Amino acid sequence: MTLSSWRDAESAVLPVVVTYRVKPGNAAAFEQLLKLHWPTLKDLGLVNERPAVLLRSQSDPNLYLEVFDWNDKDAAAGAHQLPPVQELWEQMAALCEPSGGIQPVHYDPV
């Protein structure tokens, strides 16, 4: 088996996989916010041109994944200081919960 990298070794881009554990009954509201996430980051110059990949588990409909590229480590860190991003993240987190050892929202650079 060959593993491919989401990015090349020369790139400053920081790919990330975000796992969201959504509270039961909150899928529709969460999906509306999730659809705003990447465009908000893009409008603020934090992510590259490649659109986010959004996935929902078939076996666990409360589990969502989002894959996208921060422009670099500074963009990822700087997002935490921007009110529009913070507001959106707070709204998204309010619709999530921990379950089965999975944090409500978990960011994993790849």
JOLIN-V125840 format. One record per backbone hydrogen bond with DSSP energy under -0.5 kcal/mol. NH is the residue of the N-H (numbers start at 1). CO is the residue of the C=O. E is the energy in kcal/mol with one decimal. If there is no record, write none. Layout:
BEGIN
nh:NH co:CO e:E
nh:NH co:CO e:E
END
This chain:
BEGIN
nh:11 co:8 e:-1.4
nh:14 co:70 e:-2.1
nh:15 co:13 e:-0.6
nh:16 co:68 e:-2.6
nh:17 co:108 e:-2.2
nh:18 co:66 e:-3.2
nh:19 co:106 e:-2.7
nh:20 co:64 e:-2.7
nh:21 co:104 e:-2.7
nh:22 co:20 e:-0.7
nh:22 co:62 e:-3.2
nh:23 co:95 e:-2.9
nh:26 co:23 e:-1.9
nh:30 co:26 e:-2.6
nh:31 co:27 e:-3.0
nh:32 co:28 e:-1.7
nh:33 co:29 e:-1.6
nh:34 co:30 e:-3.0
nh:35 co:31 e:-2.0
nh:36 co:32 e:-0.6
nh:36 co:33 e:-1.1
nh:37 co:33 e:-1.0
nh:37 co:34 e:-0.6
nh:38 co:34 e:-0.7
nh:40 co:36 e:-2.2
nh:41 co:37 e:-2.3
nh:42 co:38 e:-3.0
nh:43 co:39 e:-2.8
nh:44 co:40 e:-1.4
nh:45 co:42 e:-2.0
nh:46 co:41 e:-2.6
nh:47 co:41 e:-0.5
nh:48 co:69 e:-1.4
nh:53 co:67 e:-2.6
nh:54 co:52 e:-0.6
nh:55 co:65 e:-3.0
nh:57 co:63 e:-2.7
nh:63 co:60 e:-2.4
nh:64 co:20 e:-2.6
nh:64 co:62 e:-0.6
nh:65 co:55 e:-2.6
nh:66 co:18 e:-2.1
nh:67 co:53 e:-2.4
nh:68 co:16 e:-1.9
nh:70 co:14 e:-2.6
nh:70 co:68 e:-0.5
nh:71 co:46 e:-3.0
nh:76 co:72 e:-1.8
nh:77 co:73 e:-2.4
nh:78 co:74 e:-3.1
nh:79 co:75 e:-1.7
nh:80 co:77 e:-1.1
nh:81 co:78 e:-2.0
nh:82 co:79 e:-1.3
nh:83 co:81 e:-0.6
nh:85 co:82 e:-0.6
nh:86 co:82 e:-2.7
nh:87 co:83 e:-2.7
nh:88 co:84 e:-1.7
nh:89 co:85 e:-3.0
nh:90 co:86 e:-2.5
nh:91 co:87 e:-2.0
nh:92 co:88 e:-2.5
nh:93 co:89 e:-3.0
nh:94 co:90 e:-1.8
nh:95 co:91 e:-0.6
nh:95 co:92 e:-1.2
nh:96 co:93 e:-1.7
nh:97 co:21 e:-2.8
nh:99 co:102 e:-2.0
nh:102 co:99 e:-2.1
nh:103 co:101 e:-0.5
nh:106 co:19 e:-2.4
nh:108 co:17 e:-2.2
nh:110 co:15 e:-1.9
END
